[in-house]
């Protein structure tokens, strides 16, 4: 195993309509999503999202929660029935409205760099969507932010998804991931002005999400948020896979932060699946530890481990790094793939520099880059952390507009390290990954827009004029790739041709 596995990310974007504080956020979000969806629709046709196979109340601990009863039995059962925007894009991604925020879910990818690529494409999609929304008569500008809180007590998520072997005991996942998640914010925190869920206490912290977590393990994602989420909804063969739904990450602008967030987590998951980790790295009171680490940008806070040892979050990350290095040496020797080697090298580099001089990581890590900007304002204007202006600077860092977002302006001036070039990001806005089932989904949307009635992660449903709709299951994420179906799609000019060809095997 290496950093390669089926993975993806979901990001809810913050919404603001300047000068209109009472704007209905759900309507503003729907306007944004629909404005982009209409860009790819042909002849008024738009495939709907298929909810049939979704089971968000199934718990990895072996039970399923009952659905809450509704007061009106005729009330709509899902967002699609409510008329909220919910579409599939030709790059295999999902773009929709979730909890009054526009959300972009990347297509499935197989490695951290591709995860960064299609996540960054999502930022460009959102910027284009907001721009297109202005063409609607009477519309006020809608500004979108890739952040996680409005600093008024509301948090919205950036979730990661990793397919794992179903045979991996869930207890092992919990035991080894909790200390990793408590400490990894030193690498992938987005940085935040304000302490506490409403940000009222003056100060700067590493993570935008840390203050909103209340329990160690649970199924919720909006209340009593858990460090380990137990949703058991694999969107794949349930006998073979479980999908680890990670809700504790920040929304990162930095390509390096996202790359390390996903790459290091993939390595830790590989070690868990292979039963490699046998060291005791459990942390006493991890929820309190999560917040304490976030509240200390000096990185000196000492966590107490279950065996009595004390170490900083950086030192705890170094323990995981050491285990990962031993693991890949044992499994691969010198025959290590380039991306796994790169993740390890970058992980070690930032940890060593964080311990020596955190500000030396300002070109790579979001929280450090943001802190450098904020300290510049504080030094220039002689202001404290309670200055309202600093929260505005914090927000502007995550603005997705190329000419307004502070991160985007840093990138344009060559002041942050990048993994990607703009041409490949633009291509990823419309083209799917080649090496997962997202290729089949995305290309079908592009080639047969009038005949794709609906789709989801694990199926595409065609309306080819027969008595019933034709569902093509895609339960295996590594099938439906360009190598697998590229030639088939090329010789099927219509969806009916494709359905018939698939029926013949």
Secondary structure, DSSP 8 states (H G I E B T S, - for coil): --S-S-EEEEEE-EEE-TT-TT--HHHHHHHHHHHHHHHH-BTTB--EE--TT--TTEETTTEE------SSTTS-SSHHHHT--EEE-TTS-EEEEETTEEEEE---BSSHHHHHHHHHHHHHHHHHHHHHHTTSTT----EEE--SB-SSS-B--EEEEEEEETTS-HHHHHHHHHHHHHHHHHHH---EEEESTT--EEEEES-SSGGGEEEEEES-SSSSEEEEE-B---SS-TTTEEEEEE--------HHHHHHHHHHHHHHHHHHHTT---S---BTTHHHHHHHHHT-TT---EEEBTTS-EEEHHHHHHHHHHHHHHHHHHHHTT---HHHHHHHHHHHHHHHHHHHHGGGGTTT-HHHHHHHHHHHHHHHHT--TT-HHHHHHHHHHTB--TTT-HHHHHHHTT-S--S--HHHHHHHTT---SSSTHHHHHHHHHH-TTTEEEEETTEEEE--SSSS-EEEE---TTSS-HHHHHHHHHT-SSHHHHHHHHHH-
